[in-house]
Amino acid sequence: MDSPNIHILSVRTALPGPPVDNVALAHRLGVGDSWARWAETGVGIRSRHLARDLESGEITHTLADLGEAAAREALAAAGLDAQDVDLLVMGTSMPDMLMPATVNIVADRLGIDGVPSYQVQSGCAGVVQAMEIAVQRLAGGSARTALVLGGDTWVKHFDPSGDIKHLSPAELVSMALAGDGAGCAVLSVEPRPGAAVVRRVRTRLVGGLPPAQTVEWFGAHAGTGAPAVTDDRGAVETQVPVLAAEAWRELLDDVGWKDSDVDAVLPPQHSGRVTERVCELLGVAESSVTSRVEETGNNGNGLLLFQLERALAGLGSGGRVVGLTVEATEWVRGGIAVEVL
């Protein structure tokens, strides 16, 4: 018996408050305009959304808050209720706490009960891993409608209201990059006019490379003396384009598409600069690229959903999308191929 098509009924996202541009962040950090210019030209970020109030330092949003908001909007856009959901999967590198799992907090707030739930703790590839789990469960017949959530909040790792003089260069880069946000896709075996179909989801571990990024579990204020974040920017800018190109070729070969068949390309979004390098290596036209990191900051497992939301909104019947992801912690490459019916 053939597996059913897995349809993307909707994708919606949530951000914590208004954008914070580089000048505003530089002012709050007590650094000059040169830092703001560097953040845009050297890192490729114009603004980000933060789940912490810059003036008071107080947390304004949790990952559960953002995941709940995105899920409610996604369900409404799909014309479904919480009772229609029989599977939840979340990808995140930064859950709100060790236990309970953030995915279960979101489910409880939505009124979803008695269904399987999974939380994949992984870097930028986590949302694709979550998507792969959901697609497999739906295709296997054990569920009919799934919520796939992805997102991250950096608030326990950086405090923009504090003194940054002690931060390492890697932490300063990460502070320029960091954004908070979450997204949710509603997947179903039920067809819907104008819905997109998942043609392929693929993830692969890449061994033999040292981690280019690390994030300490207990954040910046655990008293361990270890930096909250390490970031080998040279390795990221060198390896991510190469691995993205490998994932691109694997996905296209799997679905039998040529490069020219793809209408929207969603490149890895480690920074605006990395995105440019990926697109140069792939040789794709700038007009086909959907990028969000310049305006949202790097919100990790949320970014692919932010890109997918925008790309699908601009495509009609027959439109084809390839989204790519590369995790630079312990390296993972992957992506998703989607076609609008």
Secondary structure, DSSP 8 states (H G I E B T S, - for coil): ------EEEEEEEE-SSS-EEHHHHHHHHT--HHHHHHIIIII--SEE--SB-TTT--B---HHHHHHHHHHHHHHHHT--GGG---EEEEESS-SSSSS-HHHHHHHHHT--SS-EEEEE-STTHHHHHHHHHHHHHHTTS-SEEEEEEEE--TTT--TTS--TT--HHHHHHHHHB--EEEEEEEESS--TT-EEEEEEEEEE--S---SEEE-TT-TTSSS-S-SEEE-HHHHHHHHHHHHHHHHHHHHHHHT--GGG-SEEE---S-HHHHHHHHHHHT--GGGB---HHHH-B-GGGHHHHHHHHHHHT--TT-EEEEEEEETTTTEEEEEEEEE-
